């Protein structure tokens, strides 16, 4: 499976790319900094130079050539302002999804965030600063756009991300209590979602739990088909 990953040098994307390469898939990482290419190659990821924040649809299509799946794992990141939350967390996500439709790439996984429903219909949750509020609104807008597209999409909403070593044990369901989750386990969950097509059209929340990743994904798929 050839999998194109937006935000290819990000913490989740690098972990995901290595997992895919280790199991024999062909991960491709979209990066905007040429200096990051060797970091990807060391993990078995093919680097492609492409800045989604400033690209057009026609710019993105060649990167998706012969792809079997795409993953949006990009983000404006800590320290970025309101404008970049919109241009990356919404705009780049929308662009990749639209390009996947045009390129005929059916399978698409988008990383979102727990808490996005709190800003639906103009909601303003307590204790949230204006930048994080913009982030949640951008993520929700990207989700809503994706849900209208003719793609086999899955939206994954992780809890609070950490760099702790993964446990391989998660809680994965349409709704779970907010908690932490290591990036290792987010990457492992995405890899498993890509391997289970029955998880298409699901919106799933993810935290650390007590169920092995593969079993949690299978359970999520069975719950939908039941």
GIURHU-V308276 format. One record per residue. N is the residue number from 0. RES is the residue in one small letter. SS is DSSP state (hx for helix, st for strand, lp for the rest). PSI is psi as a letter, one per 20 degrees, with the letter a starting at -180 (none if undefined). Layout:
n->[N,N]
res->[RES,RES]
ss->[SS,SS]
psi->[PSI,PSI]
This chain:
n->[0,1,2,3,4,5,6,7,8,9,10,11,12,13,14,15,16,17,18,19,20,21,22,23,24,25,26,27,28,29,30,31,32,33,34,35,36,37,38,39,40,41,42,43,44,45,46,47,48,49,50,51,52,53,54,55,56,57,58,59,60,61,62,63,64,65,66,67,68,69,70,71,72,73,74,75,76,77,78,79,80,81,82,83,84,85,86,87,88,89,90,91,92,93,94,95,96,97,98,99,100,101,102,103,104,105,106,107,108,109,110,111,112,113,114,115,116,117,118,119,120,121,122,123,124,125,126,127,128,129,130,131,132,133,134,135,136,137,138,139,140,141,142,143,144,145,146,147,148,149,150,151,152,153,154,155,156,157,158,159,160,161,162,163,164,165,166,167,168,169,170,171,172,173,174,175,176,177,178,179,180,181,182,183,184,185,186,187,188,189,190,191,192,193,194,195,196,197,198,199,200,201,202,203,204,205,206,207,208,209,210,211,212,213,214,215,216,217,218,219,220,221,222,223,224,225]
res->[x,x,x,x,x,x,x,x,x,x,x,x,x,x,x,x,x,x,x,x,x,x,x,x,x,x,x,x,x,x,x,x,x,x,x,x,x,x,x,x,x,x,x,x,x,x,x,x,x,x,x,x,x,x,x,x,x,x,x,x,x,x,x,x,x,x,x,x,x,x,x,x,x,x,x,x,x,x,x,x,x,x,x,x,x,x,x,x,x,x,x,x,x,x,x,x,x,x,x,x,x,x,x,x,x,x,x,x,x,x,x,x,x,x,x,x,x,x,x,x,x,x,x,x,x,x,x,x,x,x,x,x,x,x,x,x,x,x,x,x,x,x,x,x,x,x,x,x,x,x,x,x,x,x,x,x,x,x,x,x,x,x,x,x,x,x,x,x,x,x,x,x,x,x,x,x,x,x,x,x,x,x,x,x,x,x,x,x,x,x,x,x,x,x,x,x,x,x,x,x,x,x,x,x,x,x,x,x,x,x,x,x,x,x,x,x,x,x,x,x,x,x,x,x,x,x]
ss->[lp,st,st,st,st,st,lp,lp,lp,lp,hx,hx,hx,hx,hx,hx,hx,hx,hx,hx,hx,hx,lp,lp,lp,st,st,st,st,st,st,lp,lp,hx,hx,hx,hx,hx,hx,hx,hx,lp,lp,lp,lp,st,st,st,st,lp,lp,hx,hx,hx,lp,lp,hx,hx,hx,hx,hx,hx,hx,hx,lp,lp,lp,lp,st,st,st,st,lp,lp,lp,lp,lp,lp,lp,lp,lp,hx,hx,hx,hx,hx,hx,hx,hx,hx,hx,hx,hx,hx,hx,hx,hx,hx,hx,hx,hx,hx,hx,lp,lp,lp,st,st,st,st,st,lp,lp,lp,lp,hx,hx,hx,hx,hx,hx,hx,lp,lp,lp,lp,lp,lp,lp,hx,hx,hx,hx,hx,hx,hx,hx,hx,hx,hx,hx,hx,hx,hx,hx,hx,hx,lp,lp,lp,lp,st,st,st,st,st,st,st,lp,st,st,st,lp,lp,lp,lp,lp,lp,st,st,st,st,st,lp,lp,lp,lp,lp,lp,st,st,st,hx,hx,hx,hx,hx,hx,hx,hx,hx,hx,hx,hx,hx,lp,hx,hx,hx,lp,lp,st,st,st,st,st,st,st,lp,lp,st,st,hx,hx,hx,hx,hx,hx,hx,hx,hx,hx,hx,hx,hx,lp]
psi->[p,o,o,p,o,q,l,h,j,r,h,g,g,g,g,g,g,g,g,g,g,h,j,j,r,n,p,p,p,p,q,i,o,h,i,i,g,h,h,g,h,h,j,k,p,p,q,p,o,o,n,h,h,j,r,r,g,h,h,h,g,h,h,j,p,j,q,h,q,q,p,o,j,r,q,h,r,q,i,q,a,g,g,h,h,g,h,f,h,g,g,h,g,g,g,g,g,h,h,g,g,h,i,k,o,g,p,p,p,p,p,c,q,q,i,h,i,i,j,q,k,j,q,n,q,q,j,p,r,h,g,h,g,h,g,g,h,g,g,g,h,g,g,h,g,h,i,i,q,m,q,m,q,p,p,p,n,q,b,p,p,r,j,q,q,q,i,j,p,r,p,o,r,h,p,q,q,p,a,r,p,q,h,g,h,g,g,h,g,g,g,h,g,h,i,n,i,i,j,q,k,q,o,p,q,p,r,q,b,j,p,q,g,g,h,g,g,g,g,g,g,h,h,h,i,none]
